[in-house]
Amino acid sequence: MQHTTRGMKKLKFLPDDLPDIEMIGINTDLHDYRLAYFINKETQLKLERMDDLPAFSEKQKIVMNYCLYAWFDADQRLQYYLIGNDNHQGKLIEQYSQANYFILIKGKAGNNNMKLMTNVLRGIPTVTFVFVPVISKIKELSGILHDLEIHELNQNTMNRLA
């Protein structure tokens, strides 16, 4: 990890700090619920809708909400997320603006699973483009992961109180 100077220390993740994160970018005209339906239908995933992910935009200095679906695969110890990249105020990940959605995987999915997942996604109707982003070049990733972790903690707390 790296720290900034000027009195305040700010955590900044370096690529080696995120060894168990994998991503797939998806370009499609499908609504989030339709994409989640097709992903669940074509894979062993069971993505479920969560409350929108509130993510802080460093560039605009505001919190924007993005659609979020999640599922934990207990057998493989993998956490899957389908996260929207679009908000009327801006993109979650600017440098991959061609993506409407990202699948974020926490844990080691492995190359075979990633290839299989990208092939399945390419077969979904109206998915026009699927790619694997270079994680080390996503400057917003540490903030997104932080926001995601806080959001999950809040969701779990709210579920326990209900």
Secondary structure as UniProt FT lines:
FT   STRAND          2..3
FT   STRAND          11..12
FT   HELIX           15..17
FT   TURN            19..20
FT   STRAND          21..28
FT   HELIX           32..42
FT   STRAND          48..57
FT   TURN            58..61
FT   STRAND          62..73
FT   TURN            74..77
FT   STRAND          78..84
FT   STRAND          86..87
FT   TURN            88..89
FT   STRAND          90..91
FT   HELIX           94..96
FT   TURN            97..98
FT   STRAND          101..106
FT   HELIX           111..122
FT   TURN            125..126
FT   STRAND          127..131
FT   HELIX           135..137
FT   TURN            139..140
FT   HELIX           141..161
//
